[in-house]
Amino acid sequence: MSNINELKAQKYIEAETKRFDSEIKQLRTENERLYSSESKQKELEIKKMRDDYESRLSNLKNDQERKLIEIRQKQNKTMAEENSRLKQEVENLKKSHTDQVSEIKISQQNELEEINTSHQRALENARQKFMKEKSKFEV
């Protein structure tokens, strides 16, 4: 009898082992399926986040480039205006300088004429005095 009980026990152990192995295999399959589906889902989320990040980064770069271009254009416009204003200012200064030089030349010419006229009068007066004195001695 003990052989029968041992055989039954052995069969029971084998059946339990097979059942346990099949449960473990089923659990492993389920867990692997669950892991792979979760892994794929999370990888898709990561890919989506990476794409979103790259698109935001690209948008920011484009915005910065656009703003930089606008600033450069504004700076170029300002520089052109300032150069134009500086050119006008230099022209005005040159005109003013030329006017001042011509004014000084005219005043110096007038002064020279006055000095010459005064000198001529002084010479004429001196000549007349000389003639007067000379005529006193000649008489």
Protein Blocks (a to p, Z undefined) as FASTA:
>chain_A
ZZmmmmmmmmmmmmmmmmmmmmmmmmmmmmmmmmmmmmmmmmmmmmmmmmmmmmmmmmmm
mmmmmmmmmmmmmmmmmmmmmmmmmmmmmmmmmmmmmmmmmmmmmmmmmmmmmmmmmmmm
mmmmmmmmmmmmmmmmmZZ
